[in-house]
């Protein structure tokens, strides 16, 4: 990319907002919530997205 604002070159927008969604423990990790499973992870992520 040549000079200028690299983010503008990527998004085509003059101003951009970058957000991050945090995931809880995933399957195979010690703190994974087997009771709620992947549905619990999806619900967790949706709450984070709503907050953004």
C-alpha positions in Angstrom: 0.0 0.0 0.0 1.3 3.4 -0.9 1.4 6.0 1.8 -1.9 7.5 3.0 -4.2 5.8 5.4 -3.9 2.0 5.0 -7.3 1.4 6.7 -9.0 3.8 4.4 -7.5 1.9 1.5 -8.8 -1.4 2.9 -12.3 -0.3 3.9 -13.0 2.5 1.4 -14.2 4.7 4.3 -12.7 7.8 5.6 -13.3 6.7 9.2 -13.5 3.2 10.5 -14.3 1.5 13.8 -12.5 -1.7 14.8 -14.1 -3.9 17.5 -13.1 -7.1 19.1 -15.3 -10.0 20.3 -13.9 -12.1 23.1 -14.7 -15.8 23.2 -15.2 -17.9 26.4 -13.3 -21.2 26.8 -13.7 -23.3 23.6 -14.2 -27.1 23.4 -11.1 -29.0 24.5 -9.9 -26.3 27.0 -10.1 -26.7 30.8 -12.8 -24.1 31.4 -15.1 -25.1 28.6 -18.8 -25.1 29.7 -20.1 -28.5 28.6 -23.6 -27.8 30.0 -24.1 -24.8 27.6 -21.9 -26.1 24.8 -21.6 -24.2 21.6 -24.9 -22.5 22.1 -23.5 -20.9 25.2 -20.5 -19.6 23.2 -22.8 -18.2 20.5 -24.9 -16.5 23.1 -21.7 -15.0 24.8 -20.5 -13.7 21.4 -23.9 -12.2 20.6 -23.9 -10.3 23.9 -20.4 -8.9 23.1 -21.6 -7.9 19.6 -24.7 -6.2 21.0 -22.4 -4.2 23.4 -20.4 -3.0 20.5 
